Amino acid sequence: MTHLRPDQLSTLLAISKRTIYRALDEGWLEKVTVRGQTRVIIPQEVQTMAPGDRLLKPAEVARTFKVSVSAIYRWAAEGKLDFVKIAGHTIRILESSVKNIIADI
């Protein structure tokens, strides 16, 4: 499956439907029309996620490491955390990358 309804993708990515529609309008996400209904193409990073891997909000990861949210965005930009960029500054961190960092500590 390469596309979902906007409400299904918002549940999967733990973001609001409003953010999904904004991402579509701004070109961050691609859409297709299937039988007259809008479908959102699932980002490649999400399609290749390991089964059971979750997407975490930056604030959740920040609480885990007891650092600021801006530090999490910086770590993601530096490549220390695997993430999915949704729209603008909206990202979700792959739980497996958080576990990998914890295992290395």
C-alpha positions in Angstrom: 0.0 0.0 0.0 1.6 3.3 -1.1 -1.2 5.7 -0.3 -3.8 6.3 2.5 -6.7 8.6 3.2 -5.6 11.8 5.0 -7.2 10.7 8.3 -5.4 7.3 8.2 -2.0 9.0 7.5 -2.6 11.5 10.3 -3.2 8.6 12.7 -0.1 6.8 11.5 2.1 9.9 11.8 0.5 11.1 15.0 -0.3 14.6 13.5 -3.5 16.4 12.9 -5.5 16.2 9.7 -5.0 19.9 9.4 -1.3 19.4 9.2 -1.7 16.8 6.6 -3.8 19.1 4.4 -1.3 22.0 5.0 1.6 19.7 4.0 -0.4 18.8 0.8 -1.0 22.4 0.0 2.6 23.4 0.6 3.9 20.4 -1.5 5.6 18.5 1.4 3.4 15.5 0.8 2.1 14.2 -2.6 -1.4 13.2 -3.3 -3.3 11.1 -5.8 -7.0 10.8 -6.6 -8.5 7.3 -6.3 -12.1 6.9 -7.4 -12.7 10.6 -6.8 -11.1 10.7 -3.4 -7.9 12.3 -2.3 -5.2 9.9 -1.1 -1.8 10.9 0.4 1.3 9.1 -0.8 3.1 7.6 2.2 6.6 9.1 2.6 9.4 6.6 1.6 10.8 6.7 5.2 7.5 5.4 6.6 7.1 2.7 3.9 10.5 1.3 4.9 10.0 1.3 8.6 10.5 -1.9 10.4 7.3 -3.6 11.6 6.4 -2.4 15.1 8.6 0.7 14.8 6.8 3.8 16.0 7.0 7.5 15.1 7.7 9.7 18.1 7.1 13.4 18.5 10.3 15.5 19.2 8.9 16.4 22.7 8.7 12.7 23.6 12.3 12.0 22.6 13.4 15.2 24.4 11.8 13.9 27.6 13.5 10.5 27.1 17.0 12.1 26.9 16.2 15.0 29.3 17.2 17.6 26.7 15.4 20.5 24.9 13.2 19.9 21.9 15.6 22.2 19.9 18.4 19.7 20.7 16.3 16.9 19.2 15.8 19.0 16.0 19.6 19.6 15.9 20.4 15.9 16.4 18.0 15.1 13.5 19.6 17.7 11.3 23.1 16.3 12.2 21.9 12.8 11.2 22.1 11.3 14.7 18.3 10.5 14.6 16.3 9.0 11.8 13.2 11.1 11.1 10.4 11.7 8.7 9.8 15.3 7.7 6.1 16.0 7.3 5.6 19.8 6.8 7.8 22.8 7.5 9.4 22.0 10.9 7.0 19.1 11.6 9.1 15.9 12.0 8.6 12.5 13.6 11.5 10.5 15.0 11.8 6.7 14.4 11.7 4.9 17.7 14.4 2.5 16.5 16.9 5.3 16.1 16.2 6.4 19.7 16.7 2.8 20.9 20.0 2.6 19.0 21.3 5.7 20.7 20.2 4.4 24.1 22.0 1.1 23.3 25.2 2.9 22.5 25.2 4.8 25.8 
